[in-house]
């Protein structure tokens, strides 16, 4: 079966138009507007925020109580803004309506209707149709392989400074779905493959005696590392959804543990970086890495 891009190029040729003339519009804004969604118990919100900000620096917006879903619910909400990446922090005071809590990231888009149309055209399912929130609109999409993401749009445009280091979205997919996932996400994001290693060191997924398939992508939405595995993953691999880059891993881990976080695996060296996996108060698990000197 021909790929979506090949079929699309064929349509352009049939219509006598260049491929770029009919290409989907870019709907992304920038990696500083893309947030990891973190859900913790209400009594852990403050301690998590304090630990995360102590680890990476930065500030938090004022905590508000809001309705963040299209069905009845209640949660505290705040944005943690650090030089290494942003976190949308939720502390639900009600049961969390499905499928919220399963989405890994929120991507700011220039136009919600165009973004939803572009996601559908690229192969995503719209699992939560666009709905209003107090400051804009949201939708939840799912890519082949079961990767959920939220799209959001603000009524008043945000203006955030560039990040010092861009975090990576860490996506675990099966060998059967990786091809279509990568193709579809690149079509949507207008991104590119940075590297494709079919025999990446297994130490990166807690299996030092094995190898696995690793793909790194970049787009206007930031960085993504696609980890292709058989699902035989020792804890905590597969639980971390974001990898944060820092200039000094040892110093960052010292700050993390001093503020209540725990290093649960690593540090280890691989692919020109040193990395560890950390559990923050409230249960949020993150990978942290730095380029080796």
Residue pairs with C-beta under 8 A, 6 or more apart in sequence:
2 10
3 183
4 122
4 123
4 183
4 184
4 187
5 183
5 187
8 19
8 22
9 19
11 22
12 18
12 19
12 21
12 22
15 22
24 118
24 121
24 122
24 187
24 188
24 190
25 114
25 118
26 110
26 190
26 220
27 109
27 110
27 111
27 114
27 115
27 118
28 107
28 108
28 109
28 110
28 189
28 190
28 219
28 220
28 221
29 108
29 109
29 110
29 220
30 108
30 162
30 220
31 163
31 166
31 167
31 220
31 221
31 222
31 223
32 86
32 160
32 161
32 162
32 163
33 86
33 107
33 108
33 158
33 160
34 86
34 105
34 106
34 107
34 108
34 221
34 222
35 79
35 85
35 86
35 87
35 88
35 105
35 106
36 85
36 86
36 87
36 88
36 104
36 105
36 167
36 241
36 242
37 87
37 88
37 90
37 101
37 103
37 104
37 105
37 106
37 150
38 48
38 87
38 88
38 89
38 90
38 282
38 284
39 90
39 91
39 92
39 96
39 101
40 48
40 89
40 90
40 91
40 282
40 283
40 284
41 91
41 282
42 76
42 91
42 92
42 93
44 91
44 281
44 282
44 283
45 63
45 76
45 78
45 89
45 91
45 282
47 260
47 281
47 282
48 89
48 280
48 281
48 282
48 284
49 60
49 78
49 80
49 89
50 259
50 260
51 256
51 259
51 260
51 261
51 280
51 281
52 80
52 82
52 87
52 280
52 284
53 59
53 60
53 80
53 82
54 255
54 256
54 258
54 259
55 252
55 255
55 256
55 259
55 261
55 278
55 280
56 82
56 83
56 84
56 85
56 244
56 246
56 252
57 82
57 83
57 84
58 80
58 81
58 82
58 83
59 80
59 81
60 78
60 79
60 80
60 81
60 89
61 78
61 79
61 81
62 78
63 76
63 77
63 78
64 76
64 77
64 78
65 74
65 75
65 76
65 77
65 93
66 74
66 75
66 76
66 77
66 133
66 134
67 73
67 74
67 75
67 133
67 134
68 75
68 77
68 90
68 100
68 133
69 96
69 97
69 100
69 131
70 128
70 131
71 97
72 94
72 97
73 92
73 94
73 95
73 96
73 97
73 100
74 92
74 93
74 94
75 90
75 91
75 92
75 93
75 94
76 89
76 90
76 91
76 93
77 88
77 89
77 90
78 89
79 86
79 87
79 88
79 89
80 86
80 87
80 89
81 160
83 163
83 164
83 165
84 163
84 164
84 165
84 167
84 244
84 245
84 246
85 163
85 165
85 166
85 167
85 242
85 244
86 160
88 106
99 127
99 128
99 140
99 148
100 128
100 140
102 148
103 140
103 148
103 149
103 150
104 147
104 148
104 149
104 169
104 171
104 241
104 242
105 149
105 150
105 169
105 241
105 242
106 138
106 149
106 150
106 151
106 152
107 149
107 150
107 151
107 152
107 221
108 152
108 153
108 154
108 158
109 115
109 151
109 152
109 153
110 153
111 153
112 130
112 136
112 137
112 139
112 151
112 152
112 153
113 130
115 139
115 151
115 153
116 126
116 130
116 139
116 141
116 151
118 188
119 126
119 141
119 151
119 188
120 126
121 187
122 184
122 185
122 187
122 188
123 143
123 144
123 180
123 183
123 184
123 187
124 141
124 142
124 143
124 184
124 188
125 141
125 142
126 139
126 140
126 141
127 140
127 141
127 142
127 148
128 138
128 139
128 140
129 139
130 137
130 138
130 139
131 137
131 138
131 139
133 152
135 154
135 155
135 156
136 152
136 153
136 154
136 155
137 152
137 153
138 150
138 151
138 152
138 153
139 150
139 151
139 152
140 148
140 149
140 150
140 151
141 148
141 149
141 150
141 151
142 148
142 149
143 149
143 181
143 184
143 185
144 177
144 180
144 181
144 184
145 171
145 173
145 174
145 177
145 178
145 180
145 181
146 173
146 177
147 171
147 173
147 181
165 244
165 245
165 246
165 247
166 222
166 223
166 245
167 222
167 223
167 242
167 243
167 244
167 245
168 216
168 222
168 223
168 224
168 225
168 242
168 243
168 245
169 221
169 222
169 223
169 224
169 225
169 241
169 242
170 224
170 225
170 227
170 240
170 241
170 242
170 243
170 287
171 181
171 224
171 225
171 226
171 227
172 227
172 229
172 231
172 233
172 237
172 238
173 181
173 226
173 227
173 228
174 228
174 229
174 230
174 231
175 213
175 228
175 230
178 213
178 215
178 226
178 228
181 226
182 193
182 215
182 217
182 226
185 191
185 217
185 219
185 224
186 192
186 193
186 217
186 219
189 217
189 219
189 220
189 221
190 219
190 220
191 217
191 218
191 219
191 220
191 221
191 224
192 217
192 218
192 219
193 215
193 216
193 217
194 216
194 217
194 218
195 214
195 215
195 216
196 214
196 215
196 216
197 213
197 214
197 215
197 271
198 211
198 213
199 211
199 212
199 213
200 211
200 212
200 213
200 214
200 270
200 271
201 208
201 211
201 270
201 271
202 208
202 209
202 210
202 211
202 212
203 268
203 270
204 212
204 214
204 227
204 268
204 270
204 271
204 275
205 212
205 227
205 229
205 233
205 237
206 233
206 234
206 235
206 237
206 265
207 232
207 234
212 227
212 228
212 229
213 227
213 228
213 229
214 225
214 226
214 227
214 228
214 271
215 225
215 226
215 228
216 223
216 224
216 225
216 226
217 223
217 224
217 225
217 226
218 224
225 243
229 238
231 238
235 264
236 264
236 265
236 277
236 279
236 285
237 265
237 277
239 285
240 277
240 285
240 286
240 287
241 285
241 286
242 286
242 287
243 275
243 286
243 287
243 288
243 289
244 286
244 287
244 288
244 289
245 288
245 289
245 290
245 291
246 252
246 288
246 289
246 290
247 290
248 290
249 267
249 274
249 275
249 276
249 288
249 289
249 290
250 267
252 288
252 290
253 263
253 267
253 276
253 278
253 288
256 263
256 278
256 280
256 288
257 263
260 280
260 281
261 278
261 279
261 280
261 281
262 278
262 279
263 276
263 277
263 278
264 277
264 278
264 279
264 285
265 276
265 277
266 274
266 275
266 276
266 277
267 274
267 275
267 276
268 274
268 275
268 276
269 275
269 292
272 291
272 292
273 289
273 290
273 291
273 292
274 289
274 290
274 291
274 292
275 287
275 288
275 289
275 290
276 287
276 288
276 289
277 285
277 286
277 287
277 288
278 285
278 286
278 287
278 288
279 285
280 286
